[in-house]
Amino acid sequence: MVDYFSYPIDSQMLLRRKNIIKKQLLEQQKDWIKKRIALLGGSTTNEVADQMQIFLLHYGIKAEFYQSAYGQYWQDAVFGTPELENFMPDIIYIHTSWRNIQAFPEVSSAKEQVDILLSDEVFRFKSMWEALAHKFHCPLIQNNFERPDYRLMGNRDIWDYRGRSNFICRLNQAIYDYAQNHEDFYVNDLEYIAQDYGVTKWNNSLYWHMYGYAMCMDAIPYVAQSVANIIKSIYGKNRKLLALDLDHTLWGGIIGDDGAEGIELGAAVPKGQIYAEFQRYCKKLKDIGVMLAVNSKNEMENALSGLNHPNGALRLKDFVAVKANWNPKDQNLREIADELAMGIDSFVFADDNPAEREIVAAQLPDVAVPVLNRVEKYIEIMDHSGFFEATVLSQEDLKKTELYHARAEASTAATAFADYGEYLDSLQMTVFIDDFKPAYIQRIAQLTNKSNQFNLTTLRCTEDDIKKMQEDENNICLCGRLTDKFYDNGLVTVVVGSVIGDEVHVRLWLTSCRVLKRGLEEVLMNVLVEEAKKRKISKIIGYYYPTAKNSMVKDFYGDMGYTKKYEDASGNIEWELDLSRYTRKRLHMKVDNLKK
């Protein structure tokens, strides 16, 4: 399939060929995440929905849309409609622009009048957000406001309290303050998209007056891409690892020929400054939880000398894997994925060499391969592609590189033991079992959207979904945090069972790939059985729903002593455990049960 989605995107191609692109995407065999999206617009939204649909399909999300009538976004939100309420959206996107601001200051306005005007506008939007949150309990995406294409007072417009530009800035700040204090509320940075596109071109009034679109037609795919990036991040479809070439990617020149002293890196030469800036950008990505790896055709000695260059920002410790050899780069990427127990579809491969990019793209079509031809464009391309959209920044994300280094140490330690059980004992693990608590909600929701391999039902949840599970007295909700002698791995496992009569039906069971085969499953099974017995339960019913990534747990329940009751043609399996016959599992870790 032609790559329609790499930055810079071809808007006209996406608009012209959208039906063909949609058909091609739907023909791909994917484990689609299916979601209902309500698009409440202050302008015409048909093309916005069409473009969002194909971007989301590209990310593996099959979306069904509800669209409000033209300009009826506020009325639909506050007063509701039977159609919207029956639709029951999984996510709501409010597509407004500066043209939907009800009133702007006049040049004759007093400051107190402007403050009241702003307060009224903020109240109008807050009442809408709160009505939607109360009614639907789902993530909400709100555009901030872009600038008009004129400034009545010229440069004064941005700082004078009567200026439209100033008023929009203050209104935007109110949106940001609300986002800071409300979970499941996200801001689509329409202001930045418009500035990046070009405010004058963006505000072509022909499209507003003729068709009711808030921006020119060619800008719509950029808006759709931005919103789709937020949605795919919410549902765990972000990329997680950036694999970097070295020569002409992290520095100028070929280190094997030029030596560390001869490469272009740092302030001595203009191009060297650009490479140094790109390294600093990559290091900042690491700081938000993106893992970095090296994938270079090079001698290891040369690679290390480049990474120790005094003008560089990146060091060996910043990478979770380093492949500096003469093997095919697609082979190196496969090995990195295996070593880290990660899906190859979570990788981005950055290389200046078009031949290497083409090989990787052909051999590993699930890897994102941006076109990096000019070093001065590297940051722009990586940033605008939205690979690493950060809707949540958990403590686990911020420490991810450190965590994977600790995991590598644990893997190395395993080679010293002939018996795997002895190795597990040597890790000195402790698991802390608890109910769902408010402090865990964000991380639990994140796990449900990111965990793919040990995930029996692949139920994807928002934070509000997790809160509802927690509040339902008929649910048994368990989660576990694991520590070992190398690292505190954080919260890494989740189980939710629904009590129906004298049975517990396990709706959710997952474990982070970073701690697979540590014996956590045995601990959770013991605790789940204990909790079930406290409630006079006689049976536990477990479910396995197959995906392309979770085949490793197909026989999990069977291995735990369950009996297979049913399997359909699609491979969905129902298992049953008679608690009177359950034998507690032997453990290789201490258990600290924090449940009250």
ABEGO torsion letter per residue (X at the ends): XBBAABOBBBAAAAAAAAAAAAAAAAABBBBBBBBBBBBBBABBAAAAAAAAAAAAAAAGBBBBBBBBBBGAAAAAAAAEBAAAAAAGBABBBBBBBAAABABBBBAABBAAAAAAAAAAAAAAAAAAAAAAAAAAGBBBBBBBBBBBABBAAEAAAAABAABAAAAAAAAAAAAAAAAAABBGBBBBBAAAAAAAAEAAAAABAAAAAAAGBABBAAAAAAAAAAAAAAAAAAAGABBABBBBBABGAABBEBAAAAEAAABBBEAABAAAAAAAAAAAAAAAAAAAGBBBBBBBBBBAAAAAAAAABAABABBAAABABBBBBABBAAAAAAAAAAAAGBBAAABBBBBABAAAAAAAAAABAABBBBBBABAAAAAAAAAAAGAABBABBBAAAAAAAAAAAAAAAAAAAAAABABAAAAAAAAGBBBBBBBBBAAAAAAAAAAAAABAABBAAGBBBBAAAAAAAAABAABBBBBBBBBBAABBAEBABBBBBBBBEABBBBABBBBBAAABGAGAAAAAAAAAAAAAAAAGBABBBBBBBBBAAAAAAAAAAAAAGBBBABBBAAGBBBBBBBAAABBBBBBABBBBBABX
